[in-house]
C-alpha cells in the first residue's frame, strides 16, 4: 500500500497519501485511537504506545479497499506499521 502522512484538521486526525496529496480514509484495527497531546495529534496503539505523530509518514501498511474507497487495515497487534518520524 502507498505511504500515508498523519495530519490534523482541528481536532480530527487525517491521513494523506504521500504519492498524490489526496486525503485517504483509513479504518484502523480495533483498539487504535487518536489524541491531541501538547497541541500535536498522535495515533495510539491499543497498548498505549504512540505509533505516529502529526507529520509522520506511515509505510508498509496492508489492507483492502472498501466499497466507498476507504482502506481497511489488516494486521495484528504484534505487527505495528513502519513510521518515518517527522523532525
VMD Tcl script that builds the backbone (N, CA, C; Angstrom):
set m [mol new atoms 261]
animate dup $m
set s [atomselect $m all]
$s set {name element resname resid chain x y z} {
  {N N UNK 1 A 0.845 -1.178 0.000}
  {CA C UNK 1 A 0.000 0.000 0.000}
  {C C UNK 1 A 0.889 1.238 0.000}
  {N N UNK 2 A 0.368 2.321 -0.432}
  {CA C UNK 2 A 1.066 3.596 -0.524}
  {C C UNK 2 A 1.333 4.179 0.873}
  {N N UNK 3 A 2.393 4.979 1.017}
  {CA C UNK 3 A 2.653 5.652 2.291}
  {C C UNK 3 A 1.604 6.731 2.561}
  {N N UNK 4 A 1.304 6.941 3.844}
  {CA C UNK 4 A 0.360 7.986 4.232}
  {C C UNK 4 A 1.009 8.899 5.270}
  {N N UNK 5 A 0.641 10.181 5.213}
  {CA C UNK 5 A 1.133 11.167 6.177}
  {C C UNK 5 A 0.022 11.447 7.191}
  {N N UNK 6 A 0.401 11.508 8.459}
  {CA C UNK 6 A -0.538 11.829 9.532}
  {C C UNK 6 A -0.689 13.350 9.584}
  {N N UNK 7 A -1.929 13.827 9.544}
  {CA C UNK 7 A -2.206 15.258 9.589}
  {C C UNK 7 A -3.351 15.523 10.547}
  {N N UNK 8 A -3.570 16.803 10.810}
  {CA C UNK 8 A -4.647 17.188 11.723}
  {C C UNK 8 A -5.417 18.343 11.115}
  {N N UNK 9 A -6.732 18.299 11.285}
  {CA C UNK 9 A -7.613 19.391 10.897}
  {C C UNK 9 A -8.465 19.685 12.119}
  {N N UNK 10 A -8.106 20.710 12.872}
  {CA C UNK 10 A -8.789 20.973 14.139}
  {C C UNK 10 A -8.514 19.841 15.105}
  {N N UNK 11 A -9.577 19.182 15.561}
  {CA C UNK 11 A -9.428 18.052 16.479}
  {C C UNK 11 A -9.469 16.702 15.773}
  {N N UNK 12 A -9.518 16.716 14.447}
  {CA C UNK 12 A -9.621 15.462 13.691}
  {C C UNK 12 A -8.250 15.018 13.184}
  {N N UNK 13 A -7.970 13.722 13.309}
  {CA C UNK 13 A -6.756 13.119 12.760}
  {C C UNK 13 A -7.075 12.658 11.343}
  {N N UNK 14 A -6.252 13.072 10.380}
  {CA C UNK 14 A -6.474 12.752 8.975}
  {C C UNK 14 A -5.249 12.062 8.401}
  {N N UNK 15 A -5.448 11.402 7.279}
  {CA C UNK 15 A -4.350 10.717 6.602}
  {C C UNK 15 A -4.338 11.150 5.141}
  {N N UNK 16 A -3.155 11.515 4.657}
  {CA C UNK 16 A -2.994 11.987 3.288}
  {C C UNK 16 A -2.012 11.086 2.560}
  {N N UNK 17 A -2.372 10.694 1.362}
  {CA C UNK 17 A -1.464 9.876 0.545}
  {C C UNK 17 A -0.250 10.712 0.163}
  {N N UNK 18 A 0.938 10.167 0.350}
  {CA C UNK 18 A 2.169 10.877 0.015}
  {C C UNK 18 A 2.326 10.985 -1.502}
  {N N UNK 19 A 1.870 9.980 -2.246}
  {CA C UNK 19 A 2.075 9.958 -3.700}
  {C C UNK 19 A 1.261 10.994 -4.463}
  {N N UNK 20 A 0.068 11.350 -3.958}
  {CA C UNK 20 A -0.752 12.296 -4.715}
  {C C UNK 20 A -1.357 13.420 -3.874}
  {N N UNK 21 A -1.112 13.429 -2.562}
  {CA C UNK 21 A -1.593 14.501 -1.696}
  {C C UNK 21 A -3.069 14.441 -1.347}
  {N N UNK 22 A -3.771 13.397 -1.784}
  {CA C UNK 22 A -5.203 13.282 -1.500}
  {C C UNK 22 A -5.433 12.666 -0.127}
  {N N UNK 23 A -6.506 13.118 0.525}
  {CA C UNK 23 A -6.888 12.513 1.800}
  {C C UNK 23 A -7.339 11.083 1.572}
  {N N UNK 24 A -7.006 10.227 2.530}
  {CA C UNK 24 A -7.357 8.816 2.436}
  {C C UNK 24 A -8.069 8.400 3.708}
  {N N UNK 25 A -9.253 7.850 3.565}
  {CA C UNK 25 A -9.986 7.316 4.707}
  {C C UNK 25 A -9.380 5.972 5.087}
  {N N UNK 26 A -9.023 5.821 6.366}
  {CA C UNK 26 A -8.385 4.607 6.869}
  {C C UNK 26 A -9.222 4.043 8.007}
  {N N UNK 27 A -9.471 2.742 7.980}
  {CA C UNK 27 A -10.125 2.049 9.096}
  {C C UNK 27 A -9.039 1.255 9.806}
  {N N UNK 28 A -8.717 1.661 11.031}
  {CA C UNK 28 A -7.666 1.018 11.813}
  {C C UNK 28 A -8.229 -0.177 12.559}
  {N N UNK 29 A -7.380 -1.149 12.886}
  {CA C UNK 29 A -7.844 -2.297 13.676}
  {C C UNK 29 A -8.399 -1.843 15.028}
  {N N UNK 30 A -9.225 -2.679 15.614}
  {CA C UNK 30 A -9.847 -2.371 16.909}
  {C C UNK 30 A -8.788 -2.000 17.935}
  {N N UNK 31 A -9.085 -0.983 18.722}
  {CA C UNK 31 A -8.208 -0.581 19.813}
  {C C UNK 31 A -7.301 0.591 19.499}
  {N N UNK 32 A -7.099 0.924 18.224}
  {CA C UNK 32 A -6.291 2.090 17.878}
  {C C UNK 32 A -7.107 3.346 18.131}
  {N N UNK 33 A -6.431 4.412 18.540}
  {CA C UNK 33 A -7.138 5.653 18.841}
  {C C UNK 33 A -6.273 6.845 18.464}
  {N N UNK 34 A -6.889 8.011 18.497}
  {CA C UNK 34 A -6.189 9.259 18.215}
  {C C UNK 34 A -6.364 10.178 19.410}
  {N N UNK 35 A -5.362 11.047 19.606}
  {CA C UNK 35 A -5.467 12.029 20.689}
  {C C UNK 35 A -4.627 13.245 20.322}
  {N N UNK 36 A -4.909 14.345 21.027}
  {CA C UNK 36 A -4.085 15.543 20.939}
  {C C UNK 36 A -3.299 15.648 22.233}
  {N N UNK 37 A -1.994 15.832 22.117}
  {CA C UNK 37 A -1.143 15.984 23.288}
  {C C UNK 37 A -0.203 17.154 23.026}
  {N N UNK 38 A -0.282 18.154 23.872}
  {CA C UNK 38 A 0.537 19.367 23.705}
  {C C UNK 38 A 0.351 19.973 22.316}
  {N N UNK 39 A -0.882 19.935 21.812}
  {CA C UNK 39 A -1.201 20.539 20.530}
  {C C UNK 39 A -0.785 19.742 19.311}
  {N N UNK 40 A -0.335 18.510 19.499}
  {CA C UNK 40 A 0.089 17.673 18.366}
  {C C UNK 40 A -0.719 16.380 18.353}
  {N N UNK 41 A -1.204 16.000 17.169}
  {CA C UNK 41 A -2.012 14.791 17.027}
  {C C UNK 41 A -1.138 13.549 17.114}
  {N N UNK 42 A -1.692 12.494 17.732}
  {CA C UNK 42 A -0.986 11.221 17.853}
  {C C UNK 42 A -1.927 10.071 17.519}
  {N N UNK 43 A -1.386 9.054 16.860}
  {CA C UNK 43 A -2.075 7.792 16.624}
  {C C UNK 43 A -1.526 6.817 17.658}
  {N N UNK 44 A -2.423 6.189 18.430}
  {CA C UNK 44 A -2.012 5.381 19.578}
  {C C UNK 44 A -2.478 3.937 19.404}
  {N N UNK 45 A -1.563 2.996 19.665}
  {CA C UNK 45 A -1.866 1.560 19.599}
  {C C UNK 45 A -2.661 1.144 20.834}
  {N N UNK 46 A -3.289 -0.023 20.792}
  {CA C UNK 46 A -4.089 -0.493 21.928}
  {C C UNK 46 A -3.314 -0.577 23.249}
  {N N UNK 47 A -1.998 -0.786 23.180}
  {CA C UNK 47 A -1.211 -0.878 24.415}
  {C C UNK 47 A -0.769 0.483 24.940}
  {N N UNK 48 A -1.171 1.565 24.262}
  {CA C UNK 48 A -0.831 2.911 24.694}
  {C C UNK 48 A 0.410 3.488 24.043}
  {N N UNK 49 A 1.149 2.675 23.283}
  {CA C UNK 49 A 2.327 3.178 22.571}
  {C C UNK 49 A 1.897 4.125 21.454}
  {N N UNK 50 A 2.639 5.208 21.291}
  {CA C UNK 50 A 2.381 6.131 20.190}
  {C C UNK 50 A 2.967 5.526 18.920}
  {N N UNK 51 A 2.112 5.302 17.930}
  {CA C UNK 51 A 2.533 4.727 16.651}
  {C C UNK 51 A 3.106 5.817 15.757}
  {N N UNK 52 A 2.406 6.942 15.667}
  {CA C UNK 52 A 2.833 8.036 14.798}
  {C C UNK 52 A 2.263 9.343 15.326}
  {N N UNK 53 A 2.951 10.417 14.969}
  {CA C UNK 53 A 2.512 11.758 15.340}
  {C C UNK 53 A 2.282 12.581 14.071}
  {N N UNK 54 A 1.619 13.697 14.266}
  {CA C UNK 54 A 1.351 14.625 13.179}
  {C C UNK 54 A 2.620 14.870 12.360}
  {N N UNK 55 A 2.497 14.799 11.044}
  {CA C UNK 55 A 3.554 14.988 10.037}
  {C C UNK 55 A 4.407 13.747 9.800}
  {N N UNK 56 A 4.261 12.691 10.611}
  {CA C UNK 56 A 4.982 11.443 10.353}
  {C C UNK 56 A 4.403 10.764 9.115}
  {N N UNK 57 A 5.215 9.928 8.471}
  {CA C UNK 57 A 4.767 9.146 7.315}
  {C C UNK 57 A 4.764 7.673 7.707}
  {N N UNK 58 A 3.631 7.012 7.470}
  {CA C UNK 58 A 3.469 5.596 7.799}
  {C C UNK 58 A 3.595 4.785 6.510}
  {N N UNK 59 A 4.450 3.760 6.554}
  {CA C UNK 59 A 4.731 2.913 5.392}
  {C C UNK 59 A 4.352 1.463 5.682}
  {N N UNK 60 A 4.355 0.663 4.635}
  {CA C UNK 60 A 4.198 -0.794 4.741}
  {C C UNK 60 A 2.910 -1.232 5.423}
  {N N UNK 61 A 1.831 -0.513 5.166}
  {CA C UNK 61 A 0.534 -0.929 5.688}
  {C C UNK 61 A -0.084 -1.936 4.731}
  {N N UNK 62 A -0.823 -2.865 5.263}
  {CA C UNK 62 A -1.519 -3.841 4.440}
  {C C UNK 62 A -3.009 -3.760 4.696}
  {N N UNK 63 A -3.777 -3.913 3.665}
  {CA C UNK 63 A -5.214 -3.856 3.842}
  {C C UNK 63 A -5.936 -4.074 2.535}
  {N N UNK 64 A -7.215 -3.787 2.583}
  {CA C UNK 64 A -8.060 -3.960 1.408}
  {C C UNK 64 A -8.932 -2.728 1.246}
  {N N UNK 65 A -9.310 -2.438 0.021}
  {CA C UNK 65 A -10.140 -1.268 -0.235}
  {C C UNK 65 A -11.611 -1.621 -0.066}
  {N N UNK 66 A -12.302 -0.790 0.720}
  {CA C UNK 66 A -13.730 -0.980 0.921}
  {C C UNK 66 A -14.530 -0.422 -0.246}
  {N N UNK 67 A -15.840 -0.617 -0.206}
  {CA C UNK 67 A -16.720 -0.177 -1.286}
  {C C UNK 67 A -16.699 1.334 -1.500}
  {N N UNK 68 A -16.467 2.097 -0.440}
  {CA C UNK 68 A -16.505 3.552 -0.550}
  {C C UNK 68 A -15.112 4.174 -0.686}
  {N N UNK 69 A -14.087 3.358 -0.972}
  {CA C UNK 69 A -12.740 3.865 -1.172}
  {C C UNK 69 A -11.879 3.904 0.070}
  {N N UNK 70 A -12.469 3.624 1.230}
  {CA C UNK 70 A -11.656 3.599 2.450}
  {C C UNK 70 A -10.761 2.368 2.440}
  {N N UNK 71 A -9.636 2.463 3.123}
  {CA C UNK 71 A -8.722 1.336 3.253}
  {C C UNK 71 A -8.934 0.718 4.633}
  {N N UNK 72 A -9.257 -0.563 4.650}
  {CA C UNK 72 A -9.440 -1.304 5.900}
  {C C UNK 72 A -8.128 -2.029 6.163}
  {N N UNK 73 A -7.415 -1.597 7.205}
  {CA C UNK 73 A -6.106 -2.179 7.504}
  {C C UNK 73 A -6.246 -3.554 8.120}
  {N N UNK 74 A -5.327 -4.420 7.754}
  {CA C UNK 74 A -5.327 -5.799 8.240}
  {C C UNK 74 A -3.946 -6.132 8.779}
  {N N UNK 75 A -3.789 -6.087 10.077}
  {CA C UNK 75 A -2.573 -6.564 10.719}
  {C C UNK 75 A -2.896 -6.826 12.175}
  {N N UNK 76 A -2.108 -7.695 12.791}
  {CA C UNK 76 A -2.368 -7.998 14.190}
  {C C UNK 76 A -1.612 -7.014 15.073}
  {N N UNK 77 A -1.931 -7.036 16.347}
  {CA C UNK 77 A -1.372 -6.082 17.290}
  {C C UNK 77 A 0.148 -6.163 17.349}
  {N N UNK 78 A 0.708 -7.339 17.134}
  {CA C UNK 78 A 2.157 -7.518 17.253}
  {C C UNK 78 A 2.926 -6.885 16.094}
  {N N UNK 79 A 2.274 -6.637 14.977}
  {CA C UNK 79 A 2.975 -6.095 13.806}
  {C C UNK 79 A 2.560 -4.647 13.566}
  {N N UNK 80 A 3.258 -3.741 14.204}
  {CA C UNK 80 A 2.969 -2.316 14.050}
  {C C UNK 80 A 3.574 -1.805 12.745}
  {N N UNK 81 A 2.983 -0.763 12.164}
  {CA C UNK 81 A 3.488 -0.232 10.898}
  {C C UNK 81 A 4.855 0.436 11.048}
  {N N UNK 82 A 5.546 0.588 9.921}
  {CA C UNK 82 A 6.831 1.283 9.871}
  {C C UNK 82 A 6.548 2.775 9.733}
  {N N UNK 83 A 7.212 3.593 10.558}
  {CA C UNK 83 A 6.944 5.029 10.572}
  {C C UNK 83 A 8.240 5.804 10.367}
  {N N UNK 84 A 8.186 6.769 9.436}
  {CA C UNK 84 A 9.269 7.738 9.270}
  {C C UNK 84 A 8.857 8.969 10.062}
  {N N UNK 85 A 9.556 9.223 11.162}
  {CA C UNK 85 A 9.165 10.308 12.057}
  {C C UNK 85 A 9.604 11.661 11.506}
  {N N UNK 86 A 8.692 12.626 11.595}
  {CA C UNK 86 A 8.985 13.991 11.167}
  {C C UNK 86 A 9.916 14.645 12.185}
  {N N UNK 87 A 10.722 15.591 11.725}
  {CA C UNK 87 A 11.622 16.287 12.667}
  {C C UNK 87 A 10.851 17.146 13.652}
}
mol reanalyze $m
mol bondsrecalc $m
mol representation Tube
mol addrep $m
